[in-house]
Amino acid sequence: MLLKDRKQLAKLMVIQGVSARQLAKVAGWRSHSYMNRLLAGQVRSLSTDPALRIANHLGVGVDDLFLVRVSNDAGRNVQQPQRKAS
């Protein structure tokens, strides 16, 4: 999943009085460093489960904060049937 707007996430955290450390714990991470990197814009992606937990804890829809990341390679790895040699 991709974080849509780090400033929106930070604003929700301030309004609700949630720290990066607390939200990282909710996400299931042992350290808050990845949460800080998300908030700083150094990274934008995260796994689905932590994204769901974060949105649920903040009381917003997942699609309010995150975009589903779709691979550009979808369908490219489909193998074609082998032709039998005559």
C-alpha beads as a LAMMPS data file, in Angstrom:
LAMMPS data file: protein, C-alpha beads

86 atoms
85 bonds

1 atom types
1 bond types

-500.0 500.0 xlo xhi
-500.0 500.0 ylo yhi
-500.0 500.0 zlo zhi

Masses

1 110.0

Atoms # bond

1 1 1 0.000 0.000 0.000
2 1 1 1.143 3.546 -0.639
3 1 1 0.675 6.425 1.779
4 1 1 -1.321 9.100 -0.068
5 1 1 -0.425 12.139 2.020
6 1 1 2.025 12.075 4.905
7 1 1 0.809 15.472 6.108
8 1 1 -2.743 14.158 6.427
9 1 1 -1.486 11.239 8.511
10 1 1 0.532 13.589 10.718
11 1 1 -2.491 15.877 11.140
12 1 1 -4.693 12.965 12.237
13 1 1 -2.020 11.914 14.708
14 1 1 -1.866 15.410 16.231
15 1 1 -5.649 15.763 16.425
16 1 1 -5.983 12.398 18.155
17 1 1 -2.873 12.749 20.301
18 1 1 -1.176 9.661 18.887
19 1 1 2.621 9.522 18.722
20 1 1 4.700 7.841 16.035
21 1 1 5.822 5.325 18.641
22 1 1 2.218 4.462 19.552
23 1 1 1.122 4.154 15.929
24 1 1 4.131 1.974 15.101
25 1 1 3.130 -0.348 17.936
26 1 1 -0.443 -0.458 16.590
27 1 1 0.956 -1.289 13.137
28 1 1 2.810 -4.232 14.643
29 1 1 6.317 -2.863 14.186
30 1 1 8.944 -3.335 16.899
31 1 1 10.483 0.054 16.239
32 1 1 9.018 3.438 15.418
33 1 1 11.772 4.284 12.929
34 1 1 9.770 3.132 9.875
35 1 1 6.802 5.240 11.012
36 1 1 9.107 8.245 11.273
37 1 1 10.420 7.534 7.768
38 1 1 6.818 7.433 6.456
39 1 1 6.040 10.740 8.144
40 1 1 9.226 12.311 6.780
41 1 1 8.451 11.196 3.227
42 1 1 11.555 9.014 3.000
43 1 1 9.399 5.965 2.215
44 1 1 5.806 5.702 0.952
45 1 1 4.958 2.023 0.951
46 1 1 3.925 -0.412 3.634
47 1 1 2.292 -3.798 3.874
48 1 1 -1.465 -4.207 3.891
49 1 1 -1.827 -5.397 7.500
50 1 1 -0.057 -2.429 9.113
51 1 1 -2.003 -0.032 6.851
52 1 1 -5.295 -1.598 7.943
53 1 1 -4.316 -1.397 11.612
54 1 1 -3.243 2.246 11.324
55 1 1 -6.425 3.336 9.554
56 1 1 -8.593 1.405 12.007
57 1 1 -6.822 2.913 15.013
58 1 1 -7.245 6.429 13.619
59 1 1 -10.895 5.755 12.777
60 1 1 -10.626 6.432 9.058
61 1 1 -11.093 4.310 5.967
62 1 1 -8.019 2.623 4.551
63 1 1 -8.636 4.343 1.217
64 1 1 -8.570 7.734 2.971
65 1 1 -4.887 7.268 3.805
66 1 1 -3.559 4.637 1.434
67 1 1 -3.576 3.554 -2.204
68 1 1 -3.363 -0.058 -3.232
69 1 1 -0.090 -0.577 -5.040
70 1 1 -0.600 -2.469 -8.289
71 1 1 2.343 -4.074 -9.992
72 1 1 3.086 -2.934 -13.548
73 1 1 4.200 -6.476 -14.315
74 1 1 0.748 -7.970 -13.800
75 1 1 0.134 -10.507 -16.509
76 1 1 3.630 -10.367 -17.935
77 1 1 4.751 -13.508 -16.151
78 1 1 2.005 -15.658 -17.609
79 1 1 3.580 -18.563 -19.416
80 1 1 2.379 -19.387 -22.900
81 1 1 1.555 -23.018 -23.638
82 1 1 4.412 -24.942 -25.188
83 1 1 3.975 -25.960 -28.807
84 1 1 4.798 -29.523 -29.640
85 1 1 7.449 -29.990 -32.264
86 1 1 6.257 -31.845 -35.384

Bonds

1 1 1 2
2 1 2 3
3 1 3 4
4 1 4 5
5 1 5 6
6 1 6 7
7 1 7 8
8 1 8 9
9 1 9 10
10 1 10 11
11 1 11 12
12 1 12 13
13 1 13 14
14 1 14 15
15 1 15 16
16 1 16 17
17 1 17 18
18 1 18 19
19 1 19 20
20 1 20 21
21 1 21 22
22 1 22 23
23 1 23 24
24 1 24 25
25 1 25 26
26 1 26 27
27 1 27 28
28 1 28 29
29 1 29 30
30 1 30 31
31 1 31 32
32 1 32 33
33 1 33 34
34 1 34 35
35 1 35 36
36 1 36 37
37 1 37 38
38 1 38 39
39 1 39 40
40 1 40 41
41 1 41 42
42 1 42 43
43 1 43 44
44 1 44 45
45 1 45 46
46 1 46 47
47 1 47 48
48 1 48 49
49 1 49 50
50 1 50 51
51 1 51 52
52 1 52 53
53 1 53 54
54 1 54 55
55 1 55 56
56 1 56 57
57 1 57 58
58 1 58 59
59 1 59 60
60 1 60 61
61 1 61 62
62 1 62 63
63 1 63 64
64 1 64 65
65 1 65 66
66 1 66 67
67 1 67 68
68 1 68 69
69 1 69 70
70 1 70 71
71 1 71 72
72 1 72 73
73 1 73 74
74 1 74 75
75 1 75 76
76 1 76 77
77 1 77 78
78 1 78 79
79 1 79 80
80 1 80 81
81 1 81 82
82 1 82 83
83 1 83 84
84 1 84 85
85 1 85 86
